[in-house]
Amino acid sequence: MQRFNFPVIPPDPALEDLRAELQAFLKEEREAGNYRPEPECWMACADPEFSRKMGKRGWIGLTWSSQYGGQDKSALERYIVTEETLRAGAPVAAHWIADRQHAPMLLAHGTEEQKLDILPRIAAGECYFAIGLSEPGAGSDLANVKTKAEKVSGGWKINGQKIWSSGAHICHYMVALLRTSPADGRNRHVGLSQILIDLNLPGVTVKPIVDLSGDAHFNEVYFEDVIVPDDCLLGEEGGGWKQVTGELAMERSGPERFLSTYITLETALYQLQDKMGSASHARLGKLVASLRTLRGMSWSIANLLHRGISPEAEAALVKDLGNRLENDLTQEVRALLNDLPADEWSEDMHRVLNIGILRSPPNTLRGGTTEVLRGITARQLGLR
Ligand SMILES: Cc1cc2nc3c(=O)[nH]c(=O)nc-3n(C[C@H](O)[C@H](O)[C@H](O)COP(=O)(O)OP(=O)(O)OC[C@H]3O[C@@H](n4cnc5c(N)ncnc54)[C@H](O)[C@@H]3O)c2cc1C
């Protein structure tokens, strides 16, 4: 039986200046009325102007080389930036996914020309990416991807459909998992490749999908005879499955998997201050203890990534526990607020709680469902 690897890492005082700078910037932006905090801000709150401001301050592309517009800093500094922006419910969705997973992917598999052209624009907060994995018949079971890329002279011809593509309506590119050759009956993971697609090409149609809260932040994306050049194949032809698995560890491991609803708690605490009864104190104590534990686990994953280790099983476990906590947190905040009549809540409290409730159901689906993550955990423990 394998064990999970969660080294205990003490906080690093050297990172606290960066945290203070972030906090000051976020406070200033909020007080100037440039944004209103919201739960799920990294998914649902896209503000290109805000992303450009983050880019100007060097807070996007922290981990990659200055040759490509980055800051030559570590994954731990990046962690501080993501943690603080999430805590503040800031509108970071436009650049989030490109910064988190597609820039590292381009660094690993892109051509020199792509790196020089695209990475500085991502770092400037001006170029956004969508994840093209899910399809109507392929969500958890990604090996069932049907969207095809056929080899044609000088490039690839793409036909098919992706779904739930977050932010695709404002994105410049998608990295899509596509079938480039038929599946082998015994090994369904062969024949899949990752391809970089410019979403402004002829033949691409993006149709927003409205969610429970009335927002449209994810999309259907259709491809009809879309032609991309040869160098848009990222990595090895047929090697898409292995690449995607590595990408998912990056996608699942960040603090967005347990802090998405944190702003709801913070807003409630400002409201409640000295009005909480003893039962609420006990509830709050439990919540804070869970947050503290998950933060420790997530920080330890950031440190593993920093050391070049790809902690897939640990990331799956933190995402599962974190998503449960995010959803419990919203319900617990509702219970804490019983100590204060609703007509004494601020407008912000009503707004943040409403949005939090309506946006929380997808937490346990996006980036891998709870059941699928538990399958990964069980395999790690040798239980299946
Ligand atoms: C807010 C949001 C944003 C998203 N953004 C993106 C995005 O940007 N790009 C993208 O590609 N996708 C995105 N997705 C899609 C997401 O990754 C899928 O919804 C998810 O992987 C599940 O796939 P599915 O919806 O097809 O459900 P299915 O895979 O059909 O699953 C249905 C149910 O069956 C269960 N199940 C399936 N397989 C197993 C198994 N092997 N063992 C046990 N139970 C199983 C699941 O847990 C689930 O309860 C997003 C989804 C949401 C909700």
The ligand as a Gaussian input file, in Angstrom:
#p B3LYP/6-31G(d) Opt

LIG

0 1
 C      -18.373000      24.952000     -13.326000
 C      -17.753000      23.947000     -14.243000
 C      -16.703000      24.332000     -15.036000
 C      -16.114000      23.409000     -15.911000
 N      -15.108000      23.837000     -16.726000
 C      -14.587000      22.980000     -17.633000
 C      -13.605000      23.429000     -18.558000
 O      -13.188000      24.593000     -18.542000
 N      -13.161000      22.561000     -19.485000
 C      -13.578000      21.264000     -19.529000
 O      -13.098000      20.518000     -20.372000
 N      -14.514000      20.807000     -18.681000
 C      -15.032000      21.635000     -17.729000
 N      -16.007000      21.196000     -16.874000
 C      -16.515000      19.839000     -17.003000
 C      -16.128000      18.897000     -15.889000
 O      -14.753000      18.581000     -15.945000
 C      -17.017000      17.673000     -16.001000
 O      -18.335000      18.090000     -15.665000
 C      -16.609000      16.547000     -15.097000
 O      -15.376000      16.020000     -15.484000
 C      -17.655000      15.417000     -15.071000
 O      -17.994000      15.020000     -16.348000
 P      -19.535000      14.920000     -16.814000
 O      -20.196000      16.216000     -16.482000
 O      -19.541000      14.465000     -18.224000
 O      -20.169000      13.814000     -15.889000
 P      -20.045000      12.234000     -16.064000
 O      -18.630000      11.875000     -16.314000
 O      -21.065000      11.782000     -17.040000
 O      -20.445000      11.734000     -14.623000
 C      -21.806000      11.628000     -14.181000
 C      -21.794000      11.006000     -12.805000
 O      -21.228000       9.674000     -12.865000
 C      -20.167000       9.551000     -11.943000
 N      -19.063000       8.731000     -12.504000
 C      -18.543000       8.841000     -13.747000
 N      -17.517000       7.975000     -13.903000
 C      -17.381000       7.325000     -12.722000
 C      -16.487000       6.318000     -12.244000
 N      -15.527000       5.812000     -13.014000
 N      -16.640000       5.888000     -10.968000
 C      -17.611000       6.403000     -10.166000
 N      -18.490000       7.371000     -10.582000
 C      -18.382000       7.812000     -11.824000
 C      -19.651000      10.969000     -11.727000
 O      -18.998000      11.102000     -10.488000
 C      -20.940000      11.783000     -11.794000
 O      -21.581000      11.787000     -10.548000
 C      -16.596000      22.091000     -15.975000
 C      -17.660000      21.695000     -15.172000
 C      -18.238000      22.600000     -14.306000
 C      -19.394000      22.153000     -13.476000

